[in-house]
Amino acid sequence: MTNTLVDRLHDTISQRQSVGHLVAPAPNQQQLALAFEAALAAPDHHRLKPTRFVIIPSEKRAAFGELLSNSLASTEMDPVQIDRVKNHPFRAPLLVLALTTLQDHAKVPHYEQILSSGAVIENFLLSLQAQGFASIWRTGAVSESNALKHALGLQHRDLIAGIIYIGTADKHMPARQKINIDEFVSTWSDA
C-alpha cells in the first residue's frame, strides 16, 4: 500500500464520528452494496456470519416508527417518550438495522459472535464514511425490546445490535482530537 492510501485509510478511521442529525442524500443501492461487502469482510470465526442487515427505506420510516413505539408500549417507559420514538426514524433519510443471530457452535461462543457483529458494523460505518456519508449507531431501550425482536423474526437470545442512521451531515463536524495512545497501550512484561 502506498503512503497516500495508508494515510487516507487512517484519516477515514480517525475522523469517523457519530452525527446525530442527518439529511439527504443517503447512499444509493450501489453505495450501500459496497458498504455491506466491506462490513461482511470483518473477522468471523468459522464464517458463521451472525450479522444480518435490514434496510428501512425513506418511505417506510413512519411505519417503522410506529413499530418502534408499539414495541415499547408494554414497558414502564414514560408514555410521552414512547410517543416520541415514532419520530426517531426521521432523524435520517435511511436506516439500517443490524441484527445478531446467535448460533450454537462448539468452537465459537456467543461472545465471539457478538464481537464479530461489532466488527461488521464498524466496517459498515467506515465504508460509509469513506464514501462521504455520515452515520450514527444507536441502541437504547428499543433494541432490548422482545416485542421488536419478535416482529423482526429474531429469537429471544438474538440481538438488535443497533439501528444505524445514515445520510449526510447537516453541518460541518470539527475534527476529532488526537488520542494519546499511551493512556491505552502498554507492553507486557513477565518480570
C-alpha positions as CSV (number, residue, x, y, z in Angstrom):
1,M,0.0,0.0,0.0
2,T,1.2,3.5,-0.8
3,N,1.6,6.0,1.9
4,T,-1.2,8.1,0.4
5,L,-3.6,5.1,0.6
6,V,-2.5,4.3,4.2
7,D,-2.9,8.0,5.1
8,R,-6.4,8.1,3.6
9,L,-7.4,4.8,5.4
10,H,-6.1,6.2,8.8
11,D,-7.9,9.6,8.2
12,T,-11.2,7.8,7.5
13,I,-10.8,5.7,10.7
14,S,-9.7,8.6,12.9
15,Q,-12.3,11.1,11.6
16,R,-15.3,8.8,11.8
17,Q,-17.8,10.1,14.4
18,S,-21.4,9.9,15.1
19,V,-23.6,12.6,13.6
20,G,-27.0,13.0,15.3
21,H,-29.0,14.7,12.6
22,L,-28.6,13.6,9.0
23,V,-30.1,14.9,5.8
24,A,-30.3,13.7,2.2
25,P,-28.6,12.4,0.2
26,A,-28.3,8.9,1.6
27,P,-26.3,6.2,-0.2
28,N,-27.8,4.7,-3.3
29,Q,-28.1,0.9,-3.8
30,Q,-24.6,0.6,-5.3
31,Q,-23.0,2.5,-2.5
32,L,-24.9,0.5,0.2
33,A,-23.8,-2.7,-1.5
34,L,-20.2,-1.6,-1.3
35,A,-20.6,-0.9,2.4
36,F,-22.3,-4.3,3.0
37,E,-19.4,-6.0,1.2
38,A,-16.9,-4.2,3.4
39,A,-19.0,-5.0,6.5
40,L,-19.2,-8.7,5.9
41,A,-15.4,-9.0,5.4
42,A,-14.9,-8.5,9.1
43,P,-13.3,-11.2,11.3
44,D,-15.8,-14.1,11.7
45,H,-14.6,-17.3,13.4
46,H,-15.8,-20.3,11.3
47,R,-17.6,-17.9,9.0
48,L,-20.8,-18.1,10.8
49,K,-21.9,-14.7,9.6
50,P,-24.0,-13.9,12.7
51,T,-24.9,-10.4,11.4
52,R,-27.9,-9.6,9.3
53,F,-29.0,-6.2,8.0
54,V,-32.5,-4.9,7.3
55,I,-32.8,-1.7,5.2
56,I,-35.6,0.7,6.3
57,P,-36.2,2.8,3.1
58,S,-37.1,6.5,3.5
59,E,-40.7,5.9,2.6
60,K,-41.1,3.3,5.3
61,R,-39.8,5.4,8.2
62,A,-43.3,6.3,9.5
63,A,-44.4,2.7,9.6
64,F,-41.1,1.7,11.3
65,G,-41.6,4.5,13.8
66,E,-45.0,3.0,14.7
67,L,-43.4,-0.4,15.1
68,L,-40.7,1.0,17.4
69,S,-43.3,2.8,19.5
70,N,-45.6,-0.2,19.7
71,S,-42.7,-2.4,20.7
72,L,-42.2,-0.2,23.8
73,A,-45.9,0.0,24.7
74,S,-45.8,-2.7,27.3
75,T,-42.7,-1.3,29.1
76,E,-42.5,1.0,32.0
77,M,-41.2,3.8,29.8
78,D,-42.8,7.2,30.0
79,P,-45.8,7.3,27.5
80,V,-44.6,10.7,26.2
81,Q,-41.2,9.2,25.4
82,I,-42.8,6.2,23.8
83,D,-44.8,8.6,21.5
84,R,-41.5,10.5,20.7
85,V,-40.0,7.2,19.5
86,K,-42.3,7.3,16.5
87,N,-40.3,10.2,15.1
88,H,-36.8,8.7,15.7
89,P,-36.7,7.3,12.1
90,F,-37.0,10.8,10.7
91,R,-33.5,11.7,12.1
92,A,-32.0,10.4,8.8
93,P,-33.1,9.6,5.3
94,L,-32.1,6.0,5.6
95,L,-32.0,3.5,8.4
96,V,-30.3,0.1,8.5
97,L,-30.9,-2.4,11.3
98,A,-28.0,-4.6,12.4
99,L,-29.1,-7.9,13.9
100,T,-27.0,-10.5,15.5
101,T,-28.4,-14.0,15.2
102,L,-26.5,-16.2,17.7
103,Q,-25.7,-19.8,16.8
104,D,-24.7,-22.6,19.0
105,H,-21.3,-23.8,17.9
106,A,-18.7,-25.9,19.8
107,K,-15.8,-23.6,18.8
108,V,-17.4,-20.2,18.6
109,P,-19.1,-19.0,21.8
110,H,-21.8,-16.4,21.6
111,Y,-19.5,-13.6,22.8
112,E,-17.2,-14.2,19.8
113,Q,-20.2,-13.9,17.5
114,I,-21.2,-10.6,19.2
115,L,-17.7,-9.3,18.8
116,S,-17.8,-10.2,15.2
117,S,-21.0,-8.4,14.7
118,G,-19.5,-5.3,16.3
119,A,-16.6,-5.5,13.8
120,V,-19.1,-5.9,10.9
121,I,-20.9,-2.8,12.0
122,E,-17.7,-0.8,12.3
123,N,-16.6,-1.9,8.8
124,F,-20.0,-0.8,7.6
125,L,-19.7,2.7,9.2
126,L,-16.2,3.1,7.9
127,S,-17.2,2.3,4.4
128,L,-20.0,4.8,4.5
129,Q,-17.6,7.4,5.9
130,A,-15.1,6.7,3.1
131,Q,-17.9,7.2,0.6
132,G,-18.7,10.6,2.0
133,F,-21.7,9.8,4.2
134,A,-22.3,10.3,7.9
135,S,-23.9,7.9,10.3
136,I,-24.8,7.2,13.9
137,W,-25.1,3.8,15.5
138,R,-27.9,3.8,18.1
139,T,-29.2,1.3,20.6
140,G,-31.3,2.0,23.7
141,A,-34.5,0.6,25.1
142,V,-36.0,-0.3,21.8
143,S,-33.0,-2.5,20.9
144,E,-33.7,-4.5,24.0
145,S,-37.4,-4.9,23.2
146,N,-38.5,-8.6,22.9
147,A,-41.6,-7.3,21.0
148,L,-39.4,-5.7,18.4
149,K,-37.2,-8.9,18.2
150,H,-40.3,-11.0,17.6
151,A,-41.6,-8.6,14.9
152,L,-38.2,-8.9,13.2
153,G,-38.2,-12.7,13.4
154,L,-35.5,-12.9,16.0
155,Q,-35.3,-15.3,18.9
156,H,-35.2,-14.0,22.4
157,R,-31.4,-14.6,22.7
158,D,-30.6,-12.8,19.4
159,L,-29.6,-9.1,19.5
160,I,-30.7,-6.0,17.8
161,A,-27.2,-4.8,17.6
162,G,-28.3,-1.3,16.6
163,I,-30.2,1.0,14.3
164,I,-27.8,2.7,12.0
165,Y,-29.0,6.2,10.8
166,I,-27.4,7.2,7.5
167,G,-27.3,10.3,5.4
168,T,-25.2,13.4,5.0
169,A,-24.1,15.6,7.9
170,D,-26.2,18.8,8.0
171,K,-23.3,20.8,9.4
172,H,-19.5,20.6,9.4
173,M,-18.2,18.5,12.2
174,P,-15.0,19.6,13.9
175,A,-12.1,17.2,13.6
176,R,-11.6,14.8,16.5
177,Q,-8.8,15.5,18.9
178,K,-5.8,13.2,18.5
179,I,-5.9,10.4,21.0
180,N,-2.9,9.8,23.2
181,I,-2.4,6.1,22.8
182,D,0.0,5.9,25.8
183,E,-3.1,6.0,28.0
184,F,-4.4,2.9,26.5
185,V,-1.4,0.8,25.4
186,S,1.2,-1.0,27.5
187,T,3.8,-3.6,26.9
188,W,3.5,-6.9,28.8
189,S,6.4,-7.9,31.0
190,D,6.9,-11.3,32.6
191,A,9.1,-9.8,35.4
